[in-house]
Amino acid sequence: MNKLKTSILLPALFFAADAIAHSPGEDARVYFKNLKDGDTISTSYKVKFGIEGYGIVPAGTKDKRRHTAGHHHLLVNHPGNPVMDEPLPHDKNYIHFDAGETETVLTLPPGKHTLQLLLGDETHEPLEPPLISEKITITVQDQRRSGKPE
């Protein structure tokens, strides 16, 4: 009987530990440090990413830090909701920050754009529950047309 209990309980314990390990707490969040919905920015702008209640590590991290940290993905003009149960694609709507970067110089053409942050695990999959920011809309202003220096 003990063997039977062990064979049933051990896989369940490993599954539960793995699920908890990649699960940020209720207070964890990702956000833009220097942007908010409705802001107007220049065509090249340094965007700073914020995170609370969870850590940042490079993609592919293999040690135990991978259970309590992830890396940023910036969704640019994403047309809907990202798929949350598979690795995030490498395409024009997803910018991956595989080295654990927390800021970038974003260069976008003039006009309206949407931005959203999504934290991924070591394999680029969103966490459960996902750490995703609010989607914001910004306007990129052509500095040459406005007469303002970039």
C-alpha atoms as an extended CHARMM CRD file, in Angstrom:
* protein
*
       150  EXT
         1         1  MET       CA              0.0000000000        0.0000000000        0.0000000000  PROA      1               0.0000000000
         2         2  ASN       CA              2.8560000000        2.4100000000        0.7520000000  PROA      2               0.0000000000
         3         3  LYS       CA              4.2720000000        1.9680000000       -2.7580000000  PROA      3               0.0000000000
         4         4  LEU       CA              0.8960000000        2.7980000000       -4.2330000000  PROA      4               0.0000000000
         5         5  LYS       CA              0.5420000000        5.9580000000       -2.1390000000  PROA      5               0.0000000000
         6         6  THR       CA              4.0690000000        7.0400000000       -3.0380000000  PROA      6               0.0000000000
         7         7  SER       CA              3.5390000000        6.4620000000       -6.7550000000  PROA      7               0.0000000000
         8         8  ILE       CA              0.3800000000        8.5860000000       -6.6490000000  PROA      8               0.0000000000
         9         9  LEU       CA              1.5630000000       11.3400000000       -4.3130000000  PROA      9               0.0000000000
        10        10  LEU       CA              5.0520000000       12.0420000000       -5.6900000000  PROA      10              0.0000000000
        11        11  PRO       CA              3.9440000000       13.1030000000       -9.1820000000  PROA      11              0.0000000000
        12        12  ALA       CA              1.1950000000       15.2280000000       -7.6360000000  PROA      12              0.0000000000
        13        13  LEU       CA              3.6990000000       16.9270000000       -5.3350000000  PROA      13              0.0000000000
        14        14  PHE       CA              6.0930000000       17.6690000000       -8.2080000000  PROA      14              0.0000000000
        15        15  PHE       CA              3.2460000000       19.0760000000      -10.2910000000  PROA      15              0.0000000000
        16        16  ALA       CA              2.0340000000       21.2610000000       -7.4120000000  PROA      16              0.0000000000
        17        17  ALA       CA              5.5470000000       22.5130000000       -6.6500000000  PROA      17              0.0000000000
        18        18  ASP       CA              6.1470000000       23.3870000000      -10.3100000000  PROA      18              0.0000000000
        19        19  ALA       CA              2.8060000000       25.1890000000      -10.5660000000  PROA      19              0.0000000000
        20        20  ILE       CA              3.5220000000       27.2180000000       -7.4230000000  PROA      20              0.0000000000
        21        21  ALA       CA              7.1310000000       27.8840000000       -8.4360000000  PROA      21              0.0000000000
        22        22  HSD       CA              6.1540000000       29.7960000000      -11.5850000000  PROA      22              0.0000000000
        23        23  SER       CA              3.1730000000       31.5300000000       -9.9740000000  PROA      23              0.0000000000
        24        24  PRO       CA              3.6670000000       35.1480000000       -8.9910000000  PROA      24              0.0000000000
        25        25  GLY       CA              1.9260000000       36.3540000000       -5.8480000000  PROA      25              0.0000000000
        26        26  GLU       CA             -1.2460000000       38.4340000000       -5.8800000000  PROA      26              0.0000000000
        27        27  ASP       CA              0.7220000000       41.6620000000       -5.4240000000  PROA      27              0.0000000000
        28        28  ALA       CA              3.1140000000       41.0410000000       -8.3230000000  PROA      28              0.0000000000
        29        29  ARG       CA              2.7880000000       43.3270000000      -11.3260000000  PROA      29              0.0000000000
        30        30  VAL       CA              4.5630000000       44.6660000000      -14.4020000000  PROA      30              0.0000000000
        31        31  TYR       CA              4.1280000000       48.2410000000      -15.5660000000  PROA      31              0.0000000000
        32        32  PHE       CA              5.6660000000       51.0940000000      -17.5220000000  PROA      32              0.0000000000
        33        33  LYS       CA              7.7400000000       53.3350000000      -15.2630000000  PROA      33              0.0000000000
        34        34  ASN       CA              7.7380000000       56.3730000000      -17.5310000000  PROA      34              0.0000000000
        35        35  LEU       CA              4.6920000000       56.0000000000      -19.7770000000  PROA      35              0.0000000000
        36        36  LYS       CA              0.9770000000       56.1420000000      -19.2250000000  PROA      36              0.0000000000
        37        37  ASP       CA             -2.0740000000       55.8260000000      -21.4160000000  PROA      37              0.0000000000
        38        38  GLY       CA             -2.4680000000       58.8660000000      -23.6730000000  PROA      38              0.0000000000
        39        39  ASP       CA              1.1690000000       60.0390000000      -23.5440000000  PROA      39              0.0000000000
        40        40  THR       CA              2.8270000000       61.6190000000      -26.5680000000  PROA      40              0.0000000000
        41        41  ILE       CA              6.4410000000       60.6310000000      -27.1780000000  PROA      41              0.0000000000
        42        42  SER       CA              9.1690000000       61.2320000000      -29.7540000000  PROA      42              0.0000000000
        43        43  THR       CA              9.9960000000       58.7440000000      -32.5120000000  PROA      43              0.0000000000
        44        44  SER       CA             12.8900000000       57.3780000000      -30.4070000000  PROA      44              0.0000000000
        45        45  TYR       CA             12.0360000000       57.1260000000      -26.7310000000  PROA      45              0.0000000000
        46        46  LYS       CA             13.6300000000       55.2870000000      -23.7920000000  PROA      46              0.0000000000
        47        47  VAL       CA             10.9150000000       53.0920000000      -22.2700000000  PROA      47              0.0000000000
        48        48  LYS       CA             11.5140000000       51.8130000000      -18.7320000000  PROA      48              0.0000000000
        49        49  PHE       CA              9.8540000000       48.6220000000      -17.4820000000  PROA      49              0.0000000000
        50        50  GLY       CA              8.8220000000       48.1690000000      -13.8550000000  PROA      50              0.0000000000
        51        51  ILE       CA              8.1810000000       44.9960000000      -11.9010000000  PROA      51              0.0000000000
        52        52  GLU       CA              7.1040000000       44.3910000000       -8.3180000000  PROA      52              0.0000000000
        53        53  GLY       CA              6.7640000000       41.1620000000       -6.3590000000  PROA      53              0.0000000000
        54        54  TYR       CA              8.7150000000       39.0030000000       -8.8110000000  PROA      54              0.0000000000
        55        55  GLY       CA             12.2380000000       38.9570000000      -10.2550000000  PROA      55              0.0000000000
        56        56  ILE       CA             13.9860000000       39.3950000000      -13.5810000000  PROA      56              0.0000000000
        57        57  VAL       CA             16.3980000000       36.8260000000      -15.0720000000  PROA      57              0.0000000000
        58        58  PRO       CA             17.5600000000       36.1530000000      -18.6210000000  PROA      58              0.0000000000
        59        59  ALA       CA             15.5730000000       33.7780000000      -20.8150000000  PROA      59              0.0000000000
        60        60  GLY       CA             16.7810000000       30.2120000000      -20.5600000000  PROA      60              0.0000000000
        61        61  THR       CA             17.8830000000       30.5430000000      -16.9250000000  PROA      61              0.0000000000
        62        62  LYS       CA             18.2320000000       26.9910000000      -15.6010000000  PROA      62              0.0000000000
        63        63  ASP       CA             18.9330000000       27.4600000000      -11.8890000000  PROA      63              0.0000000000
        64        64  LYS       CA             16.3280000000       27.8340000000       -9.1460000000  PROA      64              0.0000000000
        65        65  ARG       CA             15.9190000000       31.5780000000       -9.8550000000  PROA      65              0.0000000000
        66        66  ARG       CA             13.7800000000       30.6210000000      -12.8420000000  PROA      66              0.0000000000
        67        67  HSD       CA             10.9810000000       29.6850000000      -10.4280000000  PROA      67              0.0000000000
        68        68  THR       CA             10.6510000000       33.2040000000       -9.0150000000  PROA      68              0.0000000000
        69        69  ALA       CA             11.5890000000       35.3880000000      -11.9790000000  PROA      69              0.0000000000
        70        70  GLY       CA             11.0620000000       35.8820000000      -15.6950000000  PROA      70              0.0000000000
        71        71  HSD       CA             11.9220000000       38.2900000000      -18.4880000000  PROA      71              0.0000000000
        72        72  HSD       CA              9.9980000000       41.0710000000      -20.2260000000  PROA      72              0.0000000000
        73        73  HSD       CA              8.2250000000       40.9930000000      -23.5560000000  PROA      73              0.0000000000
        74        74  LEU       CA              6.9170000000       44.2270000000      -25.0490000000  PROA      74              0.0000000000
        75        75  LEU       CA              3.7850000000       43.8310000000      -27.1310000000  PROA      75              0.0000000000
        76        76  VAL       CA              3.6130000000       46.5560000000      -29.7840000000  PROA      76              0.0000000000
        77        77  ASN       CA              0.3460000000       47.0750000000      -31.6600000000  PROA      77              0.0000000000
        78        78  HSD       CA             -0.7760000000       43.5730000000      -30.7080000000  PROA      78              0.0000000000
        79        79  PRO       CA             -4.1620000000       43.0610000000      -32.3970000000  PROA      79              0.0000000000
        80        80  GLY       CA             -5.9020000000       41.2060000000      -29.5470000000  PROA      80              0.0000000000
        81        81  ASN       CA             -5.1250000000       39.1400000000      -26.4900000000  PROA      81              0.0000000000
        82        82  PRO       CA             -1.8980000000       37.1360000000      -26.4420000000  PROA      82              0.0000000000
        83        83  VAL       CA             -2.1110000000       33.3470000000      -26.2400000000  PROA      83              0.0000000000
        84        84  MET       CA             -1.2220000000       32.4480000000      -22.6560000000  PROA      84              0.0000000000
        85        85  ASP       CA             -0.5060000000       28.7120000000      -22.8770000000  PROA      85              0.0000000000
        86        86  GLU       CA              2.3630000000       28.5110000000      -25.3770000000  PROA      86              0.0000000000
        87        87  PRO       CA              5.6940000000       30.2690000000      -25.9950000000  PROA      87              0.0000000000
        88        88  LEU       CA              5.3750000000       33.8460000000      -27.2100000000  PROA      88              0.0000000000
        89        89  PRO       CA              6.2080000000       34.2430000000      -30.8940000000  PROA      89              0.0000000000
        90        90  HSD       CA              9.1040000000       36.2010000000      -32.3220000000  PROA      90              0.0000000000
        91        91  ASP       CA              7.2920000000       38.5510000000      -34.6850000000  PROA      91              0.0000000000
        92        92  LYS       CA              6.6250000000       42.2590000000      -35.2750000000  PROA      92              0.0000000000
        93        93  ASN       CA              4.1980000000       42.4390000000      -32.3250000000  PROA      93              0.0000000000
        94        94  TYR       CA              6.4920000000       40.8750000000      -29.6930000000  PROA      94              0.0000000000
        95        95  ILE       CA              9.8400000000       42.3080000000      -28.6560000000  PROA      95              0.0000000000
        96        96  HSD       CA             11.7480000000       39.8470000000      -26.4530000000  PROA      96              0.0000000000
        97        97  PHE       CA             14.1770000000       41.0600000000      -23.7840000000  PROA      97              0.0000000000
        98        98  ASP       CA             16.0620000000       37.7880000000      -23.4030000000  PROA      98              0.0000000000
        99        99  ALA       CA             19.0040000000       39.2420000000      -21.4610000000  PROA      99              0.0000000000
       100       100  GLY       CA             16.7390000000       40.4820000000      -18.6640000000  PROA      100             0.0000000000
       101       101  GLU       CA             16.6800000000       44.1070000000      -19.8540000000  PROA      101             0.0000000000
       102       102  THR       CA             14.4260000000       46.5280000000      -18.0020000000  PROA      102             0.0000000000
       103       103  GLU       CA             14.5060000000       49.3540000000      -20.5320000000  PROA      103             0.0000000000
       104       104  THR       CA             14.8640000000       49.9300000000      -24.2530000000  PROA      104             0.0000000000
       105       105  VAL       CA             14.9730000000       52.7260000000      -26.7810000000  PROA      105             0.0000000000
       106       106  LEU       CA             11.7870000000       52.2410000000      -28.7410000000  PROA      106             0.0000000000
       107       107  THR       CA             11.6840000000       53.6730000000      -32.2480000000  PROA      107             0.0000000000
       108       108  LEU       CA              8.2330000000       53.8460000000      -33.8030000000  PROA      108             0.0000000000
       109       109  PRO       CA              6.8080000000       55.7770000000      -36.7440000000  PROA      109             0.0000000000
       110       110  PRO       CA              4.5700000000       58.7710000000      -36.0490000000  PROA      110             0.0000000000
       111       111  GLY       CA              0.9720000000       57.9350000000      -35.1300000000  PROA      111             0.0000000000
       112       112  LYS       CA             -0.9610000000       56.0220000000      -32.4910000000  PROA      112             0.0000000000
       113       113  HSD       CA              0.4490000000       52.7720000000      -31.0880000000  PROA      113             0.0000000000
       114       114  THR       CA             -0.4820000000       50.3460000000      -28.3230000000  PROA      114             0.0000000000
       115       115  LEU       CA              2.0440000000       48.9780000000      -25.8340000000  PROA      115             0.0000000000
       116       116  GLN       CA              1.7550000000       46.2400000000      -23.2210000000  PROA      116             0.0000000000
       117       117  LEU       CA              4.2480000000       44.3360000000      -21.0700000000  PROA      117             0.0000000000
       118       118  LEU       CA              4.0450000000       40.5850000000      -20.5200000000  PROA      118             0.0000000000
       119       119  LEU       CA              6.4700000000       38.5890000000      -18.3850000000  PROA      119             0.0000000000
       120       120  GLY       CA              7.6080000000       35.2230000000      -19.7190000000  PROA      120             0.0000000000
       121       121  ASP       CA              9.3300000000       32.2950000000      -18.0540000000  PROA      121             0.0000000000
       122       122  GLU       CA             12.6280000000       30.6920000000      -19.1130000000  PROA      122             0.0000000000
       123       123  THR       CA             10.9400000000       29.2590000000      -22.2320000000  PROA      123             0.0000000000
       124       124  HSD       CA              9.0220000000       32.4580000000      -23.1780000000  PROA      124             0.0000000000
       125       125  GLU       CA              5.6980000000       31.1780000000      -21.8940000000  PROA      125             0.0000000000
       126       126  PRO       CA              3.5060000000       33.5540000000      -19.8640000000  PROA      126             0.0000000000
       127       127  LEU       CA              3.3060000000       32.8080000000      -16.1490000000  PROA      127             0.0000000000
       128       128  GLU       CA              0.2130000000       31.4270000000      -14.4320000000  PROA      128             0.0000000000
       129       129  PRO       CA             -1.4400000000       33.7130000000      -13.5160000000  PROA      129             0.0000000000
       130       130  PRO       CA              0.0040000000       36.0240000000      -16.1880000000  PROA      130             0.0000000000
       131       131  LEU       CA              1.9970000000       39.0970000000      -15.2290000000  PROA      131             0.0000000000
       132       132  ILE       CA              0.6830000000       41.4860000000      -17.8690000000  PROA      132             0.0000000000
       133       133  SER       CA              0.3350000000       45.2450000000      -17.7760000000  PROA      133             0.0000000000
       134       134  GLU       CA             -2.6100000000       47.2920000000      -18.8880000000  PROA      134             0.0000000000
       135       135  LYS       CA             -2.5460000000       47.9900000000      -22.6210000000  PROA      135             0.0000000000
       136       136  ILE       CA             -1.8020000000       51.6630000000      -23.1720000000  PROA      136             0.0000000000
       137       137  THR       CA             -2.1750000000       53.8180000000      -26.2670000000  PROA      137             0.0000000000
       138       138  ILE       CA              0.5380000000       56.3590000000      -27.0070000000  PROA      138             0.0000000000
       139       139  THR       CA              1.0230000000       58.8620000000      -29.8040000000  PROA      139             0.0000000000
       140       140  VAL       CA              4.3930000000       59.1360000000      -31.4930000000  PROA      140             0.0000000000
       141       141  GLN       CA              4.9870000000       62.6610000000      -32.7030000000  PROA      141             0.0000000000
       142       142  ASP       CA              7.2920000000       63.4190000000      -35.6090000000  PROA      142             0.0000000000
       143       143  GLN       CA              9.7200000000       65.8250000000      -33.9270000000  PROA      143             0.0000000000
       144       144  ARG       CA             10.8340000000       67.2830000000      -37.2500000000  PROA      144             0.0000000000
       145       145  ARG       CA              7.2960000000       68.4200000000      -37.9990000000  PROA      145             0.0000000000
       146       146  SER       CA              6.6960000000       69.8850000000      -34.5410000000  PROA      146             0.0000000000
       147       147  GLY       CA              9.9180000000       71.8950000000      -34.4990000000  PROA      147             0.0000000000
       148       148  LYS       CA             10.9510000000       70.2600000000      -31.2120000000  PROA      148             0.0000000000
       149       149  PRO       CA             14.3950000000       68.6590000000      -30.9070000000  PROA      149             0.0000000000
       150       150  GLU       CA             14.5030000000       64.8660000000      -30.5280000000  PROA      150             0.0000000000
